């Protein structure tokens, strides 16, 4: 299958929706642990995305900061315990991408962290649910 390396791009931010497309996306995640992950699906960019025209654009650095402590990637690696306060902030950032009231999904549930796959979560790889679809929120890894 064709493989697309997201790490070849300079600044990027998006969601890979898991789907049988025949295209595999490759991404380095987990902060300084540099874990390689692959997922089949289609990529939806969020670069420059605004969920509210009166607000600033969504920026991936808001997500990255939650995995860092001071100047280091302390909680970024796989299986690191993200502090509960950071997890709550992360959940809010994810949910604000597509709030339920936007009506972008048939069941109007918006987007949320996929709690059944929380153990996969690390910097630059956030499993998500969008209605009845599964996917992964991805962005530049700090390393």
mmCIF file of the C-alpha atoms, coordinates in Angstrom:
data_MODEL
# 
_entry.id   MODEL 
# 
loop_
_atom_site.group_PDB 
_atom_site.id 
_atom_site.type_symbol 
_atom_site.label_atom_id 
_atom_site.label_alt_id 
_atom_site.label_comp_id 
_atom_site.label_asym_id 
_atom_site.label_entity_id 
_atom_site.label_seq_id 
_atom_site.pdbx_PDB_ins_code 
_atom_site.Cartn_x 
_atom_site.Cartn_y 
_atom_site.Cartn_z 
_atom_site.occupancy 
_atom_site.B_iso_or_equiv 
_atom_site.pdbx_formal_charge 
_atom_site.auth_seq_id 
_atom_site.auth_comp_id 
_atom_site.auth_asym_id 
_atom_site.auth_atom_id 
_atom_site.pdbx_PDB_model_num 
ATOM 1   C CA . UNK A 1 1   ? 0.000   0.000  0.000  1.00 0.00 ? 1   UNK A CA 1 
ATOM 2   C CA . UNK A 1 2   ? 1.147   3.570  -0.591 1.00 0.00 ? 2   UNK A CA 1 
ATOM 3   C CA . UNK A 1 3   ? 2.566   5.220  2.530  1.00 0.00 ? 3   UNK A CA 1 
ATOM 4   C CA . UNK A 1 4   ? 2.507   8.949  3.239  1.00 0.00 ? 4   UNK A CA 1 
ATOM 5   C CA . UNK A 1 5   ? 5.019   10.285 5.756  1.00 0.00 ? 5   UNK A CA 1 
ATOM 6   C CA . UNK A 1 6   ? 3.467   13.250 7.554  1.00 0.00 ? 6   UNK A CA 1 
ATOM 7   C CA . UNK A 1 7   ? 6.828   14.116 9.081  1.00 0.00 ? 7   UNK A CA 1 
ATOM 8   C CA . UNK A 1 8   ? 8.045   15.347 5.688  1.00 0.00 ? 8   UNK A CA 1 
ATOM 9   C CA . UNK A 1 9   ? 5.734   18.332 6.011  1.00 0.00 ? 9   UNK A CA 1 
ATOM 10  C CA . UNK A 1 10  ? 6.902   21.446 7.854  1.00 0.00 ? 10  UNK A CA 1 
ATOM 11  C CA . UNK A 1 11  ? 3.992   22.582 10.034 1.00 0.00 ? 11  UNK A CA 1 
ATOM 12  C CA . UNK A 1 12  ? 0.851   20.506 9.922  1.00 0.00 ? 12  UNK A CA 1 
ATOM 13  C CA . UNK A 1 13  ? -2.114  19.587 12.077 1.00 0.00 ? 13  UNK A CA 1 
ATOM 14  C CA . UNK A 1 14  ? -5.011  17.286 11.255 1.00 0.00 ? 14  UNK A CA 1 
ATOM 15  C CA . UNK A 1 15  ? -7.057  14.179 11.819 1.00 0.00 ? 15  UNK A CA 1 
ATOM 16  C CA . UNK A 1 16  ? -6.590  10.815 10.168 1.00 0.00 ? 16  UNK A CA 1 
ATOM 17  C CA . UNK A 1 17  ? -9.986  9.133  9.907  1.00 0.00 ? 17  UNK A CA 1 
ATOM 18  C CA . UNK A 1 18  ? -9.602  5.362  10.024 1.00 0.00 ? 18  UNK A CA 1 
ATOM 19  C CA . UNK A 1 19  ? -11.001 3.978  6.796  1.00 0.00 ? 19  UNK A CA 1 
ATOM 20  C CA . UNK A 1 20  ? -10.162 1.334  4.229  1.00 0.00 ? 20  UNK A CA 1 
ATOM 21  C CA . UNK A 1 21  ? -8.547  3.618  1.634  1.00 0.00 ? 21  UNK A CA 1 
ATOM 22  C CA . UNK A 1 22  ? -5.432  1.704  0.678  1.00 0.00 ? 22  UNK A CA 1 
ATOM 23  C CA . UNK A 1 23  ? -3.323  4.640  1.917  1.00 0.00 ? 23  UNK A CA 1 
ATOM 24  C CA . UNK A 1 24  ? -1.193  4.325  5.055  1.00 0.00 ? 24  UNK A CA 1 
ATOM 25  C CA . UNK A 1 25  ? -0.081  7.414  6.973  1.00 0.00 ? 25  UNK A CA 1 
ATOM 26  C CA . UNK A 1 26  ? 3.195   7.250  8.871  1.00 0.00 ? 26  UNK A CA 1 
ATOM 27  C CA . UNK A 1 27  ? 4.010   9.529  11.763 1.00 0.00 ? 27  UNK A CA 1 
ATOM 28  C CA . UNK A 1 28  ? 6.692   9.896  14.452 1.00 0.00 ? 28  UNK A CA 1 
ATOM 29  C CA . UNK A 1 29  ? 5.058   10.382 17.855 1.00 0.00 ? 29  UNK A CA 1 
ATOM 30  C CA . UNK A 1 30  ? 5.787   10.255 21.565 1.00 0.00 ? 30  UNK A CA 1 
ATOM 31  C CA . UNK A 1 31  ? 8.034   13.239 22.047 1.00 0.00 ? 31  UNK A CA 1 
ATOM 32  C CA . UNK A 1 32  ? 11.676  12.261 22.426 1.00 0.00 ? 32  UNK A CA 1 
ATOM 33  C CA . UNK A 1 33  ? 10.870  8.521  22.385 1.00 0.00 ? 33  UNK A CA 1 
ATOM 34  C CA . UNK A 1 34  ? 10.429  8.886  18.595 1.00 0.00 ? 34  UNK A CA 1 
ATOM 35  C CA . UNK A 1 35  ? 7.957   6.013  18.227 1.00 0.00 ? 35  UNK A CA 1 
ATOM 36  C CA . UNK A 1 36  ? 6.788   5.308  14.677 1.00 0.00 ? 36  UNK A CA 1 
ATOM 37  C CA . UNK A 1 37  ? 3.057   4.745  14.107 1.00 0.00 ? 37  UNK A CA 1 
ATOM 38  C CA . UNK A 1 38  ? 1.023   3.872  11.048 1.00 0.00 ? 38  UNK A CA 1 
ATOM 39  C CA . UNK A 1 39  ? -2.686  4.143  10.291 1.00 0.00 ? 39  UNK A CA 1 
ATOM 40  C CA . UNK A 1 40  ? -4.807  3.524  7.206  1.00 0.00 ? 40  UNK A CA 1 
ATOM 41  C CA . UNK A 1 41  ? -7.386  6.138  6.326  1.00 0.00 ? 41  UNK A CA 1 
ATOM 42  C CA . UNK A 1 42  ? -7.735  9.635  4.977  1.00 0.00 ? 42  UNK A CA 1 
ATOM 43  C CA . UNK A 1 43  ? -6.168  12.821 6.260  1.00 0.00 ? 43  UNK A CA 1 
ATOM 44  C CA . UNK A 1 44  ? -8.214  15.938 7.027  1.00 0.00 ? 44  UNK A CA 1 
ATOM 45  C CA . UNK A 1 45  ? -6.121  19.047 7.589  1.00 0.00 ? 45  UNK A CA 1 
ATOM 46  C CA . UNK A 1 46  ? -6.895  21.443 10.418 1.00 0.00 ? 46  UNK A CA 1 
ATOM 47  C CA . UNK A 1 47  ? -4.164  23.947 9.485  1.00 0.00 ? 47  UNK A CA 1 
ATOM 48  C CA . UNK A 1 48  ? -5.711  27.371 9.714  1.00 0.00 ? 48  UNK A CA 1 
ATOM 49  C CA . UNK A 1 49  ? -8.996  25.922 10.935 1.00 0.00 ? 49  UNK A CA 1 
ATOM 50  C CA . UNK A 1 50  ? -11.309 28.143 12.986 1.00 0.00 ? 50  UNK A CA 1 
ATOM 51  C CA . UNK A 1 51  ? -14.224 26.600 14.837 1.00 0.00 ? 51  UNK A CA 1 
ATOM 52  C CA . UNK A 1 52  ? -15.571 30.082 15.562 1.00 0.00 ? 52  UNK A CA 1 
ATOM 53  C CA . UNK A 1 53  ? -14.985 33.030 13.237 1.00 0.00 ? 53  UNK A CA 1 
ATOM 54  C CA . UNK A 1 54  ? -14.539 35.343 16.218 1.00 0.00 ? 54  UNK A CA 1 
ATOM 55  C CA . UNK A 1 55  ? -11.724 33.268 17.737 1.00 0.00 ? 55  UNK A CA 1 
ATOM 56  C CA . UNK A 1 56  ? -8.108  32.701 16.834 1.00 0.00 ? 56  UNK A CA 1 
ATOM 57  C CA . UNK A 1 57  ? -7.111  29.814 14.599 1.00 0.00 ? 57  UNK A CA 1 
ATOM 58  C CA . UNK A 1 58  ? -6.565  26.483 16.301 1.00 0.00 ? 58  UNK A CA 1 
ATOM 59  C CA . UNK A 1 59  ? -2.833  25.885 16.739 1.00 0.00 ? 59  UNK A CA 1 
ATOM 60  C CA . UNK A 1 60  ? -1.119  22.566 17.359 1.00 0.00 ? 60  UNK A CA 1 
ATOM 61  C CA . UNK A 1 61  ? 1.282   24.132 19.893 1.00 0.00 ? 61  UNK A CA 1 
ATOM 62  C CA . UNK A 1 62  ? -1.658  24.373 22.324 1.00 0.00 ? 62  UNK A CA 1 
ATOM 63  C CA . UNK A 1 63  ? -1.803  20.568 22.239 1.00 0.00 ? 63  UNK A CA 1 
ATOM 64  C CA . UNK A 1 64  ? 1.972   20.054 22.387 1.00 0.00 ? 64  UNK A CA 1 
ATOM 65  C CA . UNK A 1 65  ? 2.337   22.258 25.487 1.00 0.00 ? 65  UNK A CA 1 
ATOM 66  C CA . UNK A 1 66  ? 0.141   19.903 27.508 1.00 0.00 ? 66  UNK A CA 1 
ATOM 67  C CA . UNK A 1 67  ? 2.729   17.136 27.119 1.00 0.00 ? 67  UNK A CA 1 
ATOM 68  C CA . UNK A 1 68  ? 5.611   19.352 28.230 1.00 0.00 ? 68  UNK A CA 1 
ATOM 69  C CA . UNK A 1 69  ? 6.891   20.454 31.615 1.00 0.00 ? 69  UNK A CA 1 
ATOM 70  C CA . UNK A 1 70  ? 9.095   23.550 31.582 1.00 0.00 ? 70  UNK A CA 1 
ATOM 71  C CA . UNK A 1 71  ? 11.254  23.102 28.467 1.00 0.00 ? 71  UNK A CA 1 
ATOM 72  C CA . UNK A 1 72  ? 11.121  19.312 28.280 1.00 0.00 ? 72  UNK A CA 1 
ATOM 73  C CA . UNK A 1 73  ? 8.805   16.729 26.783 1.00 0.00 ? 73  UNK A CA 1 
ATOM 74  C CA . UNK A 1 74  ? 8.066   15.110 30.128 1.00 0.00 ? 74  UNK A CA 1 
ATOM 75  C CA . UNK A 1 75  ? 4.658   13.522 29.429 1.00 0.00 ? 75  UNK A CA 1 
ATOM 76  C CA . UNK A 1 76  ? 4.993   13.026 25.660 1.00 0.00 ? 76  UNK A CA 1 
ATOM 77  C CA . UNK A 1 77  ? 6.222   9.472  25.419 1.00 0.00 ? 77  UNK A CA 1 
ATOM 78  C CA . UNK A 1 78  ? 3.827   6.523  25.158 1.00 0.00 ? 78  UNK A CA 1 
ATOM 79  C CA . UNK A 1 79  ? 2.466   5.305  28.497 1.00 0.00 ? 79  UNK A CA 1 
ATOM 80  C CA . UNK A 1 80  ? 3.530   8.472  30.318 1.00 0.00 ? 80  UNK A CA 1 
ATOM 81  C CA . UNK A 1 81  ? 0.857   9.483  32.780 1.00 0.00 ? 81  UNK A CA 1 
ATOM 82  C CA . UNK A 1 82  ? -0.506  12.801 31.594 1.00 0.00 ? 82  UNK A CA 1 
ATOM 83  C CA . UNK A 1 83  ? -1.545  14.771 34.697 1.00 0.00 ? 83  UNK A CA 1 
ATOM 84  C CA . UNK A 1 84  ? -5.327  14.867 35.127 1.00 0.00 ? 84  UNK A CA 1 
ATOM 85  C CA . UNK A 1 85  ? -5.453  18.660 34.792 1.00 0.00 ? 85  UNK A CA 1 
ATOM 86  C CA . UNK A 1 86  ? -3.571  18.435 31.476 1.00 0.00 ? 86  UNK A CA 1 
ATOM 87  C CA . UNK A 1 87  ? -5.874  15.627 30.316 1.00 0.00 ? 87  UNK A CA 1 
ATOM 88  C CA . UNK A 1 88  ? -8.942  17.769 31.087 1.00 0.00 ? 88  UNK A CA 1 
ATOM 89  C CA . UNK A 1 89  ? -7.436  20.690 29.144 1.00 0.00 ? 89  UNK A CA 1 
ATOM 90  C CA . UNK A 1 90  ? -6.606  18.331 26.266 1.00 0.00 ? 90  UNK A CA 1 
ATOM 91  C CA . UNK A 1 91  ? -10.161 16.957 26.248 1.00 0.00 ? 91  UNK A CA 1 
ATOM 92  C CA . UNK A 1 92  ? -11.542 20.505 26.100 1.00 0.00 ? 92  UNK A CA 1 
ATOM 93  C CA . UNK A 1 93  ? -9.207  21.470 23.240 1.00 0.00 ? 93  UNK A CA 1 
ATOM 94  C CA . UNK A 1 94  ? -10.267 18.371 21.293 1.00 0.00 ? 94  UNK A CA 1 
ATOM 95  C CA . UNK A 1 95  ? -13.977 18.922 21.946 1.00 0.00 ? 95  UNK A CA 1 
ATOM 96  C CA . UNK A 1 96  ? -13.689 22.562 20.889 1.00 0.00 ? 96  UNK A CA 1 
ATOM 97  C CA . UNK A 1 97  ? -12.468 21.489 17.424 1.00 0.00 ? 97  UNK A CA 1 
ATOM 98  C CA . UNK A 1 98  ? -15.968 20.352 16.401 1.00 0.00 ? 98  UNK A CA 1 
ATOM 99  C CA . UNK A 1 99  ? -18.505 21.135 19.130 1.00 0.00 ? 99  UNK A CA 1 
ATOM 100 C CA . UNK A 1 100 ? -21.761 19.129 18.988 1.00 0.00 ? 100 UNK A CA 1 
ATOM 101 C CA . UNK A 1 101 ? -23.763 22.243 18.118 1.00 0.00 ? 101 UNK A CA 1 
ATOM 102 C CA . UNK A 1 102 ? -21.940 22.556 14.767 1.00 0.00 ? 102 UNK A CA 1 
ATOM 103 C CA . UNK A 1 103 ? -23.920 19.521 13.576 1.00 0.00 ? 103 UNK A CA 1 
ATOM 104 C CA . UNK A 1 104 ? -21.045 18.125 11.513 1.00 0.00 ? 104 UNK A CA 1 
ATOM 105 C CA . UNK A 1 105 ? -21.897 14.519 12.318 1.00 0.00 ? 105 UNK A CA 1 
ATOM 106 C CA . UNK A 1 106 ? -25.147 12.676 11.831 1.00 0.00 ? 106 UNK A CA 1 
ATOM 107 C CA . UNK A 1 107 ? -25.552 11.895 15.508 1.00 0.00 ? 107 UNK A CA 1 
ATOM 108 C CA . UNK A 1 108 ? -24.419 15.420 16.478 1.00 0.00 ? 108 UNK A CA 1 
ATOM 109 C CA . UNK A 1 109 ? -21.872 14.218 19.056 1.00 0.00 ? 109 UNK A CA 1 
ATOM 110 C CA . UNK A 1 110 ? -18.987 16.367 17.853 1.00 0.00 ? 110 UNK A CA 1 
ATOM 111 C CA . UNK A 1 111 ? -15.474 15.123 18.548 1.00 0.00 ? 111 UNK A CA 1 
ATOM 112 C CA . UNK A 1 112 ? -13.935 13.682 21.709 1.00 0.00 ? 112 UNK A CA 1 
ATOM 113 C CA . UNK A 1 113 ? -10.950 11.700 22.911 1.00 0.00 ? 113 UNK A CA 1 
ATOM 114 C CA . UNK A 1 114 ? -11.540 7.992  22.396 1.00 0.00 ? 114 UNK A CA 1 
ATOM 115 C CA . UNK A 1 115 ? -11.295 6.865  26.019 1.00 0.00 ? 115 UNK A CA 1 
ATOM 116 C CA . UNK A 1 116 ? -11.259 3.183  25.036 1.00 0.00 ? 116 UNK A CA 1 
ATOM 117 C CA . UNK A 1 117 ? -7.898  3.880  23.339 1.00 0.00 ? 117 UNK A CA 1 
ATOM 118 C CA . UNK A 1 118 ? -6.458  6.281  25.922 1.00 0.00 ? 118 UNK A CA 1 
ATOM 119 C CA . UNK A 1 119 ? -3.472  3.976  26.475 1.00 0.00 ? 119 UNK A CA 1 
ATOM 120 C CA . UNK A 1 120 ? -2.362  4.722  22.864 1.00 0.00 ? 120 UNK A CA 1 
ATOM 121 C CA . UNK A 1 121 ? -2.316  8.472  23.513 1.00 0.00 ? 121 UNK A CA 1 
ATOM 122 C CA . UNK A 1 122 ? 0.986   10.321 23.497 1.00 0.00 ? 122 UNK A CA 1 
ATOM 123 C CA . UNK A 1 123 ? 2.317   13.579 22.137 1.00 0.00 ? 123 UNK A CA 1 
ATOM 124 C CA . UNK A 1 124 ? 1.230   14.023 18.508 1.00 0.00 ? 124 UNK A CA 1 
ATOM 125 C CA . UNK A 1 125 ? -1.154  10.994 18.565 1.00 0.00 ? 125 UNK A CA 1 
ATOM 126 C CA . UNK A 1 126 ? -4.573  11.512 20.187 1.00 0.00 ? 126 UNK A CA 1 
ATOM 127 C CA . UNK A 1 127 ? -7.191  8.803  19.419 1.00 0.00 ? 127 UNK A CA 1 
ATOM 128 C CA . UNK A 1 128 ? -10.553 10.482 18.770 1.00 0.00 ? 128 UNK A CA 1 
ATOM 129 C CA . UNK A 1 129 ? -14.188 9.723  18.047 1.00 0.00 ? 129 UNK A CA 1 
ATOM 130 C CA . UNK A 1 130 ? -16.109 11.827 15.538 1.00 0.00 ? 130 UNK A CA 1 
ATOM 131 C CA . UNK A 1 131 ? -19.673 10.618 15.688 1.00 0.00 ? 131 UNK A CA 1 
ATOM 132 C CA . UNK A 1 132 ? -19.396 6.916  14.867 1.00 0.00 ? 132 UNK A CA 1 
ATOM 133 C CA . UNK A 1 133 ? -15.998 7.289  13.163 1.00 0.00 ? 133 UNK A CA 1 
ATOM 134 C CA . UNK A 1 134 ? -12.650 6.630  14.797 1.00 0.00 ? 134 UNK A CA 1 
ATOM 135 C CA . UNK A 1 135 ? -9.457  8.447  14.031 1.00 0.00 ? 135 UNK A CA 1 
ATOM 136 C CA . UNK A 1 136 ? -6.335  10.053 15.393 1.00 0.00 ? 136 UNK A CA 1 
ATOM 137 C CA . UNK A 1 137 ? -5.595  13.725 15.910 1.00 0.00 ? 137 UNK A CA 1 
ATOM 138 C CA . UNK A 1 138 ? -2.015  14.241 14.731 1.00 0.00 ? 138 UNK A CA 1 
ATOM 139 C CA . UNK A 1 139 ? 0.402   17.140 14.752 1.00 0.00 ? 139 UNK A CA 1 
ATOM 140 C CA . UNK A 1 140 ? 4.133   17.827 14.690 1.00 0.00 ? 140 UNK A CA 1 
ATOM 141 C CA . UNK A 1 141 ? 6.022   15.816 17.280 1.00 0.00 ? 141 UNK A CA 1 
ATOM 142 C CA . UNK A 1 142 ? 8.406   18.003 19.304 1.00 0.00 ? 142 UNK A CA 1 
ATOM 143 C CA . UNK A 1 143 ? 11.445  15.885 18.419 1.00 0.00 ? 143 UNK A CA 1 
# 
